[in-house]
Amino acid sequence: MTRHITLSRYLIEEQRIRERINADLRLLIEIVSRACIAISVAISKGGLGGVLGEAGSENIQGEAQKKLDVISNEILLEANEWGGHLAAMASEEMELPHAIPNRYPQGEYLLLFDPLDGSSNIDVNISVGTIFSVLRCPEGVDPTSPEAFLQPGTRQLAAGYTVYGPTTLLVLTVGDGVVAFTLDREHGTFVLTQENIRIPEETQEFAINMSNIRHWEPPVRRYVDELLAGKTGARGKDFNMRWVASMVADVHRIMTRGGIFMYPLDAKIMGRGGKLRLMYEANPMSFIVEQAGGAASTGRGRILDIAPVELHQRVPVILGSKNEVERVASYHRQA
């Protein structure tokens, strides 16, 4: 980069020059980014900060919480309560939306987040992340009710994720393409390091949990079998499999060099509708991927078109390079 552009400056230009966002949404995104910096600091302390290990509690999904799950959730809640930009918040870790305390003014936006995606990797020092999404609160609806949040992904005003890895990265869209910022730890601010991110349409990498192969539906099995056949198969080229088991890490690799990420519907999770959460993971990631020229599907339809019926609804997720996602979707249609 030839210019030193901070997140604040980028957002001001999106507001003032491009008129993509208003002042309240700009400040909301800045507050979320500062919360992510605080989470990054907590994660970086690791065993020195006593933040590793189990919290001894479960989230609404019935999953054991890590200490950092709880810490990250609290950081995001506390950071965003007082700004006056939000009507309510919803977290993957909580059953119901979080109301803005009466002592603070209320705004027009709804914030949804997965405070620490991939937290099972924390204790082995593998990259994890935060995912967030912003919606406008519908008029005449109680913002603390789940119904206020049940909007299709096409209505998202902004979405982003943070990767806590060797560097801390913030990837963001406000519906005007995708940009990436790197945390300057010395100054405690995010600096623009990549503009107009585009996902290559062709790829030779895929990400899927191969341990579930016996549960897959035929279209997914057909697709992966083609990839594994390599040069001798129908695709005529070799593919590499990558699987981190942290959605932000797997998707960020695809954003960087192309590929396809799949957590498809299978026999093991059929009764739940899928593995990943629509509102906290699938929708924001699909918005970002589509803004970068990629595609996102359940295999049966576009993720962003889904009309949600539950706050913690789960869906299959197939996203990444457009040509590969379309191939998997075509196999579903043929089946």
Disulfide bonds with the S-S distance in Angstrom:
none
